[in-house]
């Protein structure tokens, strides 16, 4: 998914270059986001940091009591940062301004 963020941003930004044809790359990224989890098998052992993150997200969604209270505070902070990052991306894509788009995407990925 994280690799899809720059592709989606570039696809939306391309509306200035190719007009309505930009819906084709946007549709391709959306299709990939749908197909990707179905093509690759689920991770059985969380060895990489990305797999551990997915396991943590699953634990948070399924049973929040598994997550210690101190970690919940950090998760709320990360969610707030992610929302701010998405807001910056949205603003940057509407205004076609590079710095809020790139900075917002960086905040989202880091959060």
N, C-alpha and C positions, 0 to 999 in steps of 0.2 A: 504494500500500500504506500509506503513512504516514497518509493520510486515513482509512483503515479502522480504525486503532488506536482513536481516540476512539469510533467507532461500535460496535466490538466491546466496549469497556469499558462503554459505556452499555447495550448489549444484555445483558451479563452482570449488570450492576448492577440492571437492571430486574426481576430475579427477585424482589426484595422487593416490587415494586409490582404485578406482573402474574402472578407465580408461574410455572407451567410454560409459559405463553404466551410467556415470554421466549425460548424456543427458536426461535420464529419469526424475531425479528430476528437472533438468533445465526446461524441457518441462512441468512438473507438475506445477511449479511456474508460467511459462508464461501462461498456461491455466487458473490458478487461477486469475492472473491479468486481463485476459479477462472476466472471468465469474463473478468475485466479484462485479463490479458495476451493473451488470445485475440481480444479485440474490437479493441484498438488495435494498429496495426502497430509492429514494432520500430523503434527509433530508429536512423537510419543515421549521423548525425553527432552526436557528443556535445557539444552546445552548452551545455545547462543543467547546473547542478551535479548534479542528480538523474541525468541521463543519464551524466555522467562517473562518478558513483558506481557505476552499473550496469555500465559498462565495466570499472571497477576490480574489482568483484566477480567479473565474468566472467573477467578475467585471473587473479585469485587462484585461482579454482576450476579453470580449465583448465591453467594452467602457473605454478606458484608461483615458478619461477625468473625470471619476468618482473618480479617485484616485488623491489625492492632490499631487502637485509637490514634496513636501518634502518626501512623502511616496514613490514616484517613485525612488528617489535617493537610499533609503534604499532597495527597491526591486532589483535595479540593483546590489547593493553590495551583497545581498543575492544570486542572480543568479551567480555572480562571485565566491562567496565562494562555491556554489554548484558545479560549473564546476571544481574548484580546487579539491574538495572532490572526484568527479568522476574520475579525473585524478589519484589521489592517490589510489583509489580502483583499477583502471585498472592496474597501476604499481604493486600494491601489489599482485593482482591475477596472473599476468604474472610471477612475480619473486617468487611467493609463499612466500612472506614476510608478517608476521602477522601485524607488527605495521602500515605500510601504509594502509593496508586493513581496519583495525579496526578504525584507526584515520580518514581515508577518509569517511568511513560509518558514523562516528560520525559527521563529518563536514556536510555531506549531510543532515542528519536528523535534525541537529540543524539549518542549513540554511533554 
